[in-house]
Amino acid sequence: MNFDLIREHIARIPRVDLIVKPTPMTSAPNLARALCGDEGPQIFIKRDDLTSLALGGNKLRNLEFRLARTMAENPDTVIVGLDLQSNSARQTVGACNKLGLRTILVLEGAKPNVIQGNLLMDYLLGAEVHFAPNRHEQRSMLDALAAQVRAEGGRPHILNDNPMFDIASAVAYLETTLEMLEQLEAEGAEPTCFYMSSSGKGQAGLVLAQKLTGLDFAVHCVTATNEFDVPSRAAAIANASAEALGLDLRVSEADIVNFGGFVGERYGVPSDAGTEAVRLFARQEGVILDPVYTGKAAAGMVAHLREGRFGKEDVVVFVHTGGSPANFTWGDLWVGEAPLVARAI
Ligand SMILES: Cc1ncc(COP(=O)(O)O)c(C=O)c1O
């Protein structure tokens, strides 16, 4: 299917305009040389950390679809429950500000003594922030806050109940893949393989693009969590998204390549390989990843490059999905001193 036709299907899904597209695609010759000498592939980095609101990241792309659905209910307040250091929370507040909506966050965790990272940005962006000790309590607080807003004459929308998250993420990254393919073509490059941090939602989009364009590239995603059976999750999201787009297409678990071996100890805890990858990107290319998501995905790509999986004729693309504000809560990783702030993601 050609790109215009795919875009016509995407245009059937209501959206609001939040960010400047395309985001940059930059080449990373120093990184390629550091990892593979002169025999390595061409490496590109897709800078989706530079989506243009609230310090950027992948969630702003799916918020264009999710918040269109939200706006259809004509709310004046968005209430959302997320993790203490959530990238998604920061981007949601930025997006809601752009749309003139008030945001109330209910974050899981205790209020830290020192406010840093994404949480600091939540405050700077003007969110009303509440803290919930656990998921169960968080849900009760979302409902209680919605009732309170309603009692005060407001129109609340609980974003956790918005059904679009999975499909919006997949459609957003289907579109991003088309964007990347065009940028690479302009550079005279045909991609061999994309690497991205995903536990299924974004990956579903890249795989849809692979199937719909019929182009011969691989999609290697790396999960930051062991929480999901990613192949079945990604395939289910891809199929639901194809249906929402009005496309006759089936994705199966066998179509999903997702590496679960780079999580390290667990979600939210930096791994040695991930930390090394963050340093490499920073010192070779001046690109700041994060230790929770993109560093672990980059660790997967770095390991595969060192194994010699790609040669001179190959083109490898790393999709930077954002998350760098988390670095401000991990000062000890980079400076070697005791942590100052709570940083559970
Ligand atoms: C920086 C970053 N990268 C990657 C992801 C994973 O995205 P998904 O699993 O939705 O594809 C997230 C989402 O939590 C993120 O914040």
The ligand as an SDF file (V2000), in Angstrom:
LIG
                    3D

 16 16  0  0  0  0  0  0  0  0999 V2000
   10.8340    7.1550   27.0150 C   0  0  0  0  0  0  0  0  0  0  0  0
    9.8880    6.0430   26.7290 C   0  0  0  0  0  0  0  0  0  0  0  0
   10.2280    5.1390   25.7920 N   0  0  0  0  0  0  0  0  0  0  0  0
    9.4250    4.1020   25.4980 C   0  0  0  0  0  0  0  0  0  0  0  0
    8.2200    3.9150   26.1450 C   0  0  0  0  0  0  0  0  0  0  0  0
    7.4120    2.6900   25.8280 C   0  0  0  0  0  0  0  0  0  0  0  0
    6.3900    2.9130   24.9550 O   0  0  0  0  0  0  0  0  0  0  0  0
    5.3460    1.7620   24.5550 P   0  0  0  0  0  0  0  0  0  0  0  0
    5.6240    0.5650   25.3890 O   0  0  0  0  0  0  0  0  0  0  0  0
    4.0410    2.3970   24.8250 O   0  0  0  0  0  0  0  0  0  0  0  0
    5.5610    1.4960   23.1010 O   0  0  0  0  0  0  0  0  0  0  0  0
    7.7950    4.8530   27.0910 C   0  0  0  0  0  0  0  0  0  0  0  0
    6.4650    4.7250   27.7330 C   0  0  0  0  0  0  0  0  0  0  0  0
    6.2200    4.5380   28.8380 O   0  0  0  0  0  0  0  0  0  0  0  0
    8.6600    5.9360   27.4120 C   0  0  0  0  0  0  0  0  0  0  0  0
    8.3280    6.8430   28.3570 O   0  0  0  0  0  0  0  0  0  0  0  0
  1  2  1  0
  2  3  1  0
  2 15  2  0
  3  4  2  0
  4  5  1  0
  5  6  1  0
  5 12  2  0
  6  7  1  0
  7  8  1  0
  8  9  2  0
  8 10  1  0
  8 11  1  0
 12 13  1  0
 12 15  1  0
 13 14  2  0
 15 16  1  0
M  END
$$$$
